[in-house]
């Protein structure tokens, strides 16, 4: 009996190790145009519209649209603020120009009065009484003081005009910059295709469900992508317990969920050197498979695939 038990312990692992190794994977593309949810002033943005998944997008076509109602409202408010600032600049320039003109006329008037006072003060002393002579000299000094004051007021009016105009232009430039930023932000709410190809939806980074219209996404989430169909590969994850059962260059058979009627041949081209933690318990190694010859069937990235190693040790 002991001998029989030992034989069973030796034979059972041997039979188990000869069983085919089955994996689940996903078809991917090495190159693609990703569409990420845009940056906004809020920490989330709503997906308002998406091109139907699987539909072929042409360059320039809209693939995704996000809710930009709040940004549009800010653009309208900022446009009103910009128009108001421009009107204020015109009014201030007109008012300050009038003030400068008045101060200029005042200076010219005081200069004329100074000229007159200078003529009176230049009359020789012997032709005037002491009172008249002293009065003319005082009047001249007062006229000179008024001219100096008028010059200062004119310079102050010019400075006020320049400073007010500069400050208001700075406000206008800041409003224009903000308006341009908001318009660019609104434009980023609409994502367009740069290459032709089928549209594939992304997955929620937390739940794994497919992106859908009406979903609230955070900035930087992958919403959709247009993959290149010329560089497809299969990605799979293998538990660390079974990693010794595979090797690079090993042949594999593929059966896609949408094409159960036929199988495809592939080869294991890359095994990760370090395992990674995934949602499932344990550590997993990333495996990459490449087709043995380009498949004739229409295959799209995102398709699920069953991977079998017929001769796995």
Secondary structure, 3 states (H helix, E strand, C coil): CHHHHHHHHHHHHHHHHCCCEEEEEEEEECCEEEEECCCCCCCCEEEEEECCCCCEECCCCEEEEECCHHHHHHHHHHHHHHHHHHHHHHHHHHHHHHHHHHHHHHHHHHHHHHHHHHHHHCCCHHHCCHHHHHHHHHHHHHHHHHHHHHHHHHHHHHHHHHHHHHHHHHHHHHHHHHHHHHHHHHHCCEEECCCCEEEEECECCCCCCECCCCCEECCCCEEEEEECCCCEEEEEEEEHHHHHHCCCCCEEEEEECCEEEEEEEEEEEEECCCCEECCCCCEEEEEEEEECCCCCCCCCCCCEEEEEECCCC
